[in-house]
Amino acid sequence: MDKKMMLDRFFPNLQFPRVRATDPDTSHAAADQAKDMAAKHHLIIWMALETPGTIYDIADRTDLDHNAVARRMSELERMDLVYTDGKKKGASGRMCRVWVRK
């Protein structure tokens, strides 16, 4: 199954608010661009969670920055595709949640 088919199968027409009605036009334009990118990130992250890990672990397994990973985890959790199972020390030296794929 190619990536586009997987995106459509696992993440069909899911929308998360990325901008407020009161935000400037530039924010609305950026949100439109982020919509497609977010769906791709969801798939990349979900596939990387074949082995549980922190946002830093996931970032190491993908070309995504740990901040990009962190932004998508709550969305994946709301889609009921991931959950947290404990904590461990992350690359920052702080305790981080360990994410697990369902």
HULIN-V836279 format. One record per pair of residues at least 6 apart in sequence whose ideal C-beta (glycine too) atoms are under 8 Angstrom apart, sorted by the first residue. I is the first residue (numbers start at 1). GAP is how many residues later the second one is. D is the distance in Angstrom with one decimal. If there is no record, write none. Layout:
BEGIN
I;GAP;D  I;GAP;D
END
This chain:
BEGIN
1;8;7.5  3;37;7.7  3;40;6.4  6;37;5.8  7;32;5.4  7;33;6.9  7;35;7.7  7;36;5.3  10;32;7.6  10;33;6.7  10;36;7.0  10;71;7.3  11;28;5.2  11;31;5.3  11;32;6.8  11;68;7.3  14;25;7.3  14;61;7.8  14;65;6.5  15;20;7.4  16;22;7.2  16;59;5.3  16;62;7.8  18;13;4.0  18;16;5.5  18;17;7.0  18;20;7.7  19;8;5.0  19;9;5.4  19;11;7.6  19;12;3.9  20;7;7.9  38;34;6.5  38;37;7.2  41;23;6.3  41;27;6.2  41;28;7.7  41;31;5.0  42;30;5.9  42;33;6.7  42;34;6.0  42;37;7.7  42;39;7.9  44;18;5.1  44;20;6.4  45;13;5.8  45;17;6.9  45;19;7.2  45;24;5.9  45;27;5.6  45;28;7.4  45;31;6.5  46;30;6.5  46;35;5.9  46;36;7.2  46;55;6.1  48;10;5.0  48;13;4.2  48;14;5.2  49;9;6.7  49;33;6.3  49;50;6.1  49;51;6.8  49;52;3.7  50;51;6.8  51;6;7.9  51;10;8.0  52;33;6.5  52;46;5.3  52;47;6.3  52;48;4.4  52;49;7.5  53;8;7.3  53;45;6.5  53;46;6.4  54;34;6.3  54;36;4.6  54;37;7.9  54;42;3.9  54;43;6.8  54;44;6.0  54;45;7.1  55;11;4.8  55;14;4.5  55;15;4.8  55;18;6.7  55;35;7.0  55;41;6.3  55;42;8.0  55;44;7.4  56;10;5.2  56;34;4.5  56;35;4.0  56;36;7.2  56;40;6.7  57;33;7.9  58;6;7.3  58;8;7.7  58;11;4.8  58;41;6.9  59;6;6.1  59;7;4.1  59;9;7.7  59;10;5.1  62;7;7.4  66;25;7.3  73;9;6.8  73;26;6.1  76;6;4.5  77;6;6.7  77;7;7.8  80;22;6.7  81;20;6.9  81;21;5.6  82;17;5.3  82;18;6.4  82;19;5.7  82;20;6.3  83;16;7.6  83;17;5.7  83;19;6.5  84;13;4.3  84;14;6.4  84;15;6.0  84;16;7.2  85;13;5.5  85;14;7.9  85;15;4.8  86;11;7.7  86;12;5.0  87;8;4.6  87;9;6.3  87;10;5.7  87;11;6.3  88;7;7.1  88;8;6.5  88;10;5.7  89;6;6.1  89;7;7.2  90;6;3.6
END
